[in-house]
Amino acid sequence: MMSHINEMWCCHWKWKLQHCLYLFILYIICMQQAAQGCYNCRTVLTDPSGVFTSPCYPSDYPNSQSCKWVIRAPHGFIIQLTFSDFDIEEAPGCIYDSLTLDNGESPMNLCGITAKGLSYNSTGNEMIVSFKSDFSIQKKGFNASYMRIAVSLRNQKVIIPQDPDADVVSVAETVLVPELSQFTLCFEATKSNSDDNDDWKIFSYTDASSKEFFGFGKTTKGHFLSISDTQCILDHALPRNVEFFTGTFEQLCVIGDTFSGTIGVYAKSIYHNTYCPDMFGKVIPGNGRLVLGSNSNEVSSLNGDIYNFRLWNFTMNAQTLANLSCDVKGNIVDWENEFWSIPTSALKAENNLSCGSYLIPSSTIEPTSCANLGSLCQGGLFYRISITVFSYNSNSESKVHDVVAEWLNHTFQNWNYTVYVVNISIQPGTIKEAVREKRSIDSKRYLGLQNYTSYWGQPDLRNCTENAADIANQLLNLTGEGQQLTSDKVNDVVQKLKKIVNDEEIDESLGSTVVTIFSNILNSSDSVLAASSSEALKTIDALALKIQFTGPSMSISTRNLALGVSSVNSTSFKGSSFSVSPQNNASDFQIDFDKDQTNAIASVILPPSLLKNLSQDDFEVISRAQFTFFNKNGLFQDAETPGNLTSFVVACSIGNITIRDLQEYVKITIKHTKIQEDPKPTCVFWDMAKNGGNGGWNPTGCKVQADSNENETVCLCNHLTHFGVLMDLQGTATEIDPQNTKILTFITYIGCGISAIFSAATLLTYIAFEKLRRDYPSKILMNLSTALLFLNLIFLLDGWIASFDIDGLCIAVAALLHYFLLATFTWMGLEAVHMYIALVKVFNTYIRRYILKFCIIGWGLPALVIAVVLASTNKNASRVYGKELYGRDANGQGGDDFCWIKNKVVFYVTCAGYFGIMFLLNVAMFVVVMVQICGRNGKRTNRTLKEEILRNLRSVVSLTFLLGMTWGFAFFAWGPLTLPFLYLFSIFNSLQGLFIFVFHCAMKENVQKQWRRHLCCGRFRLADNSDWSKTATNIIKKSSDNLGKSLSSSSIGSNSTYLTSKSKSTTNTYCKRSSHTENIFVDKPSSKFAQEDGEQTSIIPVHQVIDKVKGYCNPHSDNFYKNIIMSDTFSHSTKF
């Protein structure tokens, strides 16, 4: 009966399981059909942009999916794919669910969430995206957008096809090559190192019948250029006679002129001409077909690559080719997509191409999505427009973006188009000269950023090549009387005059016109002249040097500017003089040579020994002396120099050489523009190198002669340049007499030398003895000593290095000095922070990797500041760091070159401001620490008032030098207190390393023990077991101050942070002892010793120091005072 029931039961369950299995299979089939029905995931995408997702997104994707999307773009484009959302089952190696991205180079498997927000670029015009899922665990999947990106041909080289019938690289059919009798051809090419073939072609130009009329290649005879049916061998014009093209790109330019039969070759910055008589009169016919490589199977193509193929229908000279840039486009054929028909297999992108703007597959945190591009993501027709915006007011990109967007939307408001400003970047404003056969005047259309109105700008004459005299006359009319000149107009005029002076031959007539133009410019206000003053002065100097004249001298006089040039015979030079005086009944001036004028308003007398110290080369090239007089001083603006310019300005030079350190002074007499009742003149010259190359007044090498008066000043200078007179009209310039300057210099250098020695001694002591550097204060002290050591060493070497006149080395030294100064400030601040943590929060704070974090801040923060400063210089560090002259006297004499910060803003922000923050922090910590120490000491009764005062005073002195409080003297060196505080600043700060050594090294008992134990001998040597010989009697004599030693006489025990890390055990131990003082410890002297880290000390009887023991139950310990602030020995001394 039971057996029968069991059989029925089994049959029943078998029937049920069979039906369940049928239902499960049916469910799986339905799910797959539903999954396949929710998304078509195998397709080819050819739209310019679009979006695709995983199946059923944003719901979870189904199981067992196999999807594939092929994204294609035309040739010349790449695909950019961005994942705005990405969540696929994560597994090592993406072995379960995964997305495979094939960008044309190497497939990439993605899973998890790592790809969210990232963008990927294809290497070609096709990208394949595959997605698969397994039978379990579904996720949301992904949401991806794609778009085409046009790839410039400048980022790609062409692999020259070896089969002319298969893959052909040719000029596009839309490009028509005209008939050529003159041409310039430039390209870069490489040749495979494994190819030994000496018979090949790089390009071939044929007509419709495949007859070659133009080509370049090589035969056994050498490299050749073919025109029609003739060949010209070029090997003797190439730098290498055997093989010019190698495994790296070499540029070659070939210049042909069939009218003269000459072929020029420009390679490796060398230009050679060769004469090919057979090419005389040959013409390259037009409308042919230009292909890269050989056009026939008879001659092979170069086995290599070609790049930047450009062709012009005119010839270029050597200077033009030397200045040929990537932006100069070939007017017949250029290296751009629209000029060529290139199969994808022949293109290869590279990152080291000479004219490339590299398009590297990259990842970005901000993906390009439909939210950014609007309807562009939906595909369809769209227009991409590039607009160049000239922003003269240094507007931010966001402001320009908003203005352009608003202007475009306003312009297209009546059209059925939507405007999206996808990308805006502001490039530096530069003027690039294009190589053309003819140049003409051009003008630009400008957009006002305030009212969005457009207007035509002034014609741009800078690229014109008309006759120089005609241009000068146009500029003369432009700057004539009644013309309102703006700063931009003046700058344009100066630039055009500079081009005329540099490029043209200057005769007296053209020179007179140029001088008159400059005179007209000088009528403008100082603010209008400020931007172009430096270039104007340099152009005037170049004009005086270049102008051609006949006879012994020539002069040009105008209302505001006078120029005189005289011939100089260097072998018979016996001195010379120039003077300028007003002409009778005329507004111009008269220049006289070697004549004394009683009414001269300016004169220069050159001594006979002027040319004695010149080198033989300089002596032989001298042929002229130049003299320039400025009636108006608008070109000489220097806000950095105190005083006002109260005289005319004269300039004098001999040829194009520098003359300085003369034995006999050059005598310059200059009338004042106004009578000075109480003159305090200073003779100065215009130093072109000051103020970042903008120029400024410099008194070096000039002094005032005693016979100067209120009407004129007589200057004696040992060099030649622009001279003027500055007056301190208000008497506010603070000066330090030479004696005090010398004393301060001696104090500084001697103090820094001593500080460097003792900083090194402190550092070596803690490095040599491992027990001393176990605690945190010692490690912080070592870092501070290191920063201080390098600061002093670099300061001592700075002046010597500056004497070498190596700009790069001087900049590096200035940056290092800046860095170690900031590092010193930072470590002093970290000393204060550590004291606060150790004293105020001793039992409440635990910081992991304490010293590591301090080191990152102490050395990393100054490095970050220096990096920001250097980055802000736009790769021109000389704007911030460099050589300056310091320590000059009132007459501008003396002084020393020093490599330091030149920019005042950088100095005040990164030095004064940085230290100000650290100083305030240190003052706050100083007050907190001293309040804690005084509060603890005030509760003690075993010291007299005198001992407490001395103890607190020692604490103040010790902390003052450790925290660098003496650097604060710099904030008080103003007005009448300048000199006293400069002395205090120099003495205490230059000796900071010495004071730190005394208070925090030499006077610490554990340091003295190590010195005596390892460095002394005889009776001064301390035995290794000396601590074990201590008795209870010695302990009682030491009284309560030895409690700190009983806790920790070794360096590790003296660390308050060590107390912090052991706070629980230490506090419980001593509190427990203090609570049992009436038991076994009462009246029983103890000789029990505590050993910590190898140091042995004794613990005194508790009944004698019960109050001290109770004090250790408090969070603020006197041990901090004894071991961090003061030395152990010093705590027992009453001498200061």
Buried (B, 14 or more C-beta within 10 A) or exposed (E): EEEEEEEEEEEEEEEEEEEEEEEEEEEEEEEBEEBEEBBEBEEEBEBBBBBBBBBBBEEBBBBEBEBBBBBBBEBBBBBBBBBBBBBBBBBEEBEBBBBBBBBBEEEBEBBBBEBBBBBBBBBBBBBBBBBBBBEEBBBBBBBBBBBBEEBBBBBBBBBBBBEBEEBBBBBBEEBEBEEBBBBBBBBBBBBBEEBEEEEBBBBBBBEEEEEBBBBBBBBEEBBBBBBBEBBBBBBEBBEEEEBBBBEEBBBBBBBBBBBBBBBBBBBEEEBBEBEBEEBBEBEBBEEBBBBBBBBBEEBBBBBBBBBBBBBBBBBBEBEBBEEBEBEBBBBBBBBBBEBBBBBEEBBEBEEEBEBBEEBEBEEEEEBBBBEBBEEBBEBEEBEEEEEEBEBEEEBEEEBBBBBBBEBBEEEEEEEEEEBBBEEBEBEEEEEEEEBEEEBEEEEEEBBEBEEEEEEEEEBBBBBBEEEBBEBBBBBBEBBEEEEEBEBBBBBBBBBBBBBBBEEBEBEBEBBBBBBBBBBBBBBBEEEBBBBBBBBBBBBBBBBBBBBEBEEEBBBBBBBBBBBBBBBBEBEEBEEBBBBBBBEEEEEBBBBBBEEEBEEBBBBBBBBEEBBEEBEEEBBEEBEBBBBBBBBBBBBBBBEEBBBEBBBBBBBBBBBBBEBEEBEBBBBBBBBBBEEBEEBBBBBBBBBBEBBBEBBBBBBBBBBBBEEBEEEBBBBBBBBBBBBBBBBBBEEEEEEBEBEEBEBBBEBBBEBBBBBBBBBBBBBEBBEEBEBBBBBBBBBBBBBBBBBBBBBBBBBBBBBEBBEEEBBEEBBBBBBBBBBBBBBBBBBBBBBBBBBBBBBBBBBEBEBEEBBEEBBEBBBEBBEEBBEEBBEEBEEEBBBBBBBBBBBBBBBBEBBBBBBBBBBEEBBEEBBEEBBBEBBEBBBEBBEBBBEBBBEBBEEBEEBEEEBBEBBBEBBBBBBBBBBBBBBBBBEBBEEEEBBEBBBBBBBBBBBBBBBBBBBBBBBBBBBBBBBBBEEEEEEEEBEEEEBEEBEBEEBBEBBBBBBBBBBBBBBBBBBBBBBBBBBEEBBEBBEEBBEEBEEEBEEEBBEEBBEBBEBBBBBBBBBBBBEBBEBBBEBBBBBBBBBBBBBBBBBEBEEE
